Amino acid sequence: MKLLDFAHRWTMILLLFIGLTTPLSASHANSQIVVFDAPATDSGAESGLAKTAADAFQSRLNQMNFIVLDPVILSRKAGITGTSRAEVLNHLPAIRSHYGDVLIIFLQSRLHLPANRNAYLQSDATVISSATASQVVSSHIDGDGFLLPRNCDADCAQILGTRAARQIAETLAMRIGKLISNPSGAMANGGDPIKKVQIDLVNFNQAQRTQFIDLMVNEFPGFLKIVNMQQAGPRTRFDYFSEAPNIKLQKWIVISLREIGVNPEAGADVLIKPGTIQIMLTATGTGRGSTGNPFKYN
């Protein structure tokens, strides 16, 4: 009996220890990311610093428990022959078929050399979802300047700018990672809090569902991303991230229902609660209850 007590006590301690040591970022540990860095054309220094920034950017995201895919291997499997945004986006179906949902990050780092020789790096990152082909988040950072001595050639500029390139890339990666994983209190670029709303679409046919989600993604101001899309019977459920308050979403939902040919007063029930929105299409002119047996119960 004492042996069983002892084993049970140590099992509970071990489970508690495992719980305490689980990374806080485990909620997005399965997010797949691939980074395409735009090639620099101005100088060898810019090209070298852009490569340094891209490596630091990917390394930081990997440390944040994202699954960082190799862009060379992904490109080969998906048939992508360049790194331009248009070329990559044209192969989204191939990316999805090989990898499922992937967050595609387009990273660009530029070296600015003003006349006063106080050089600085600027980095931009834009995240596109392969599932919706829409922008999830974007951000940019202007790095601190570093003074280049006169007669500083490309190799000299690359050496002096390496630390700045790593620093700006890691800062940008942490910002992008937080926006993607949306921890409590995360802020979008405009400083507005990001809100997560669970959306339920009920009784939408395929055309209505596709058109309605397209409006929510491409026309609703403040949209950030859609994740965890599930479908069961007549119900489609997903998590919608936005800067917009619920009262605005309610107004835009009514407008969008009319856009897809649904009368929001007679053909839909919109139920809004904190953190959830359910939109149920109803048959116009019919009751909500079952048909029953009108011949017997008339």
N, C-alpha and C positions, 0 to 999 in steps of 0.2 A: 504493500500500500504506500509506504514511504517512497519507494522507488518510483511509482506511478506519479505521486505528487511532485517529486523532484523533476521528472521528465516533463510533466505538464507545465511547471513553472518556467523551466528553461525554454520550452517551445514558445510560450507567450513572450518571454524577453526577446527571443530571436525575431519573432514576427514584428514586435514593436521596433526593434532596431532596423529591420528591413524597411518598415514604413517611414522611419525618420530619415533614412538615407536615400530614399527614392528621389530623384531629381525633380524639382518643381516644374521643370519644363517638359515633363514626360507627356503632357497632354498633346504636344505637337511633335513628339519624337518620331512619328512615322511620316511626317511631311517630307515629300521628295522635292528637292530643289536642284535646278541646273542654272549655272551662271554663264552667260555669253558676254564677253567683254568686247566692246567696239574697238577695232584696230585703230591705233593712232597713225597719222600720216604726216605730222608736222616735222618731227625730228626723232633721232635715235633715243635721245633722253626721254622724250615723252612716251615713246613706245616701251622703253624699259621700265619707267615708273608706272605705266598703266598695267604692265604684267605684274609688277610687285604689288600694286593695289588689288588686282584681281585675286592673286594668291592669298593675300591677307584677308580679303573679304570672305572667300570660301572657307578659309581656316576658322575664322571666327564663327560663321554659321554652323560649321561642323561641331565646334565646341559647345554650341547652344542646342545640340542634339537634333539638328536637322539632318536628313539624309541627303548629302551633297553628291549628285551624280556627276560623272565625268562627261563634259560636253563633247569630247572627241568621240567617245564610245556611243553616246546617245545620238550624235549626228550621223555616225556611220549606220547605226541600226535604222534610223528614221529617214535616211536618204537626204540629209541636209548637207548642202555643199558650200555654205557660207555662214557668216555670223550676223548678217543684217537682220533686222527685225522682220522685214517682209518675208525673207527666205525661211526663217524659223516658223513664223505664224502660218505659212502655207503648208507646213508639215505637222500641224497639230493633230490631225487624225492618226498619223503614223506614230507620233509620240504617245498618244493615248493607247494605241493598240499594243505597244511594247511595254509601257511603264504605268499605264493608268493615269491618275490625276498627278500632274507635276506643276509646281510653281516655277515659271520661267523668269529669270531675272536678267534684264539687260543692263549691264554696268558700263558706264563710260567715265573715264578719268582724263582730264585735260590739264596740261601744264601751261600756266600763263607767265610770260616773261615781259613785264612792263619795262619802260625805259630806265626806271630807277634801280633795276636789277633785283628788286624785292619779289622773287618768284613765289607763286603759290599754286596749289593744286585744287581743282574742283572736280568733285565726283557726283554722278547722278545714278540712281538705281530705280528702275521701273519693274514691277512684278506683274506678270500676266498669268492667269490661270488657264491651264490647258483644257480644263473641263468646260469653261464658259467662254474662252477666248476674249475675256474682258480684263481690264486693268484692276488689280487688287489694291495695291498701294504704290506710292512713289515718294521719293525723297531726294534731297541733294544737300551737299555740304561744301562750303568753301573752307579750305584748310588754312592754317596759319602760314604766313609768309616765311621764306628762308632766303637770306641774302646771298646772291651769287657774286663771287669776286670777278673782276674784269678778266677777260681772256679765258673764262671758264667754258670749256668745250662740252660736248654731249656727255662724255664719260664723267666729267667733273660734276655736271648738273645732276646726273643720275645718282652719283654717290651722295651728294648733299641732300637730295630730295627723297632718298629711300625711307628715312625715318618718317618724314612727313606723309609719304604715300601710305605706309603701313598704318599710321595713326588715323588718318582720315578714313581709310577703308574699314578699319575695325570699328570706328565710331558709327559709320554709315551702316555696317552690317548689324550692329547691335540695335540701331534704330529700326531698321527694316525687320529684323527678327521679332522685336517686340510688337510691331504693328501687325505682323502676320499672326503671331500667337495670341495677340490681344489680351495681355494680362490686365487685371483690374486697374483702372485708372489710366490706361494707355491713351495717348492723345494723337490725333491726326495732325497733318501738317498745319492746318489752320488753327490748331490749339483747341479744337472741340473734342469732347470726350467721345470715344467710340462705344457704340451700343450694339449688343447682340440681341436679335429678335428671332424667335423660332416661328417660322411661317408654315402654316398648313393650308394647302390648296386642295379642296375637296370637290369632286365631280367635274373637274376640268377635263375636256378631251385633249388629245395630244397637241392639236393646233393651238387651242386656247392657252394651254400650259406653256408651250414654247414661246408664244407671242407675249404673254404676260410676264414671264421671267425675263425676256429680252428687254421689255420696258423697264423693269425694276433695276436691271443691271446697267443699261446704257442711257437711261433718261432720268432716273431718280437722282437728284443732287445729293451728294454726300455718300454715295455708294462706295463700299470698300471691297467686300468679297462675299461669296456664297460658299458654304462648306457643308459637309455631312448630308448630302441630298439622298433621301430614301423614298421609295415608292412601294405602297402596299394597297392593292385594290384601287379604289377611287381617290386615295389620299396620297399627296406628295408633300413631304416635309423636308425643310432645310433650315440651316441657320444663316441669317442675313445680318451682315455687319454694316453699320452705317453711322454717320454723324448726325443724321436727321432725327428729330424727336418723333414719338409715336403719332402726335397730332398731325404732323406734316405727312407721315406715311399714310395715315388714314385718308387724308385729302387726295393724295396722289393715287392711292389704290382705287378710289371711286372714279377718278379720271381715266385710269388705265382700264378699268372694267368696261367703261363706255367705249374705249378705244378698240377693244377686242369684240365689241358687239353685244355686251351684256348690260342689261338695265340694272344698275346697282340697287334701285329701290324695289323692283319687283322680281329680279332674277338672281339675287345674291344676298346672303347673310354675312356680314362682316362683324366678327367678334374680336374686340381688342382688349387685352389684359396686359399688365406689366410684364414685358418680356416675351409675349406671345401674340400672334395675330392669326386668326382662322378665317379663311374666305371660303364659304360654301356656296356653290351655285345651286339654285333651286329651279324646278320647272315652273315657268311663268303661268299663273292662273290656276295652280293646283294647291291643294292643302298640304300640310306638312306631315300629317298622319298617314297610316296605312289605308289601303283601299277597303279592306275588310270584306264583309259579305252584305252588300247593300240590298240584295233580294230578301234576305232574312231579317236584317236589322235596318228597316227603312223608316 
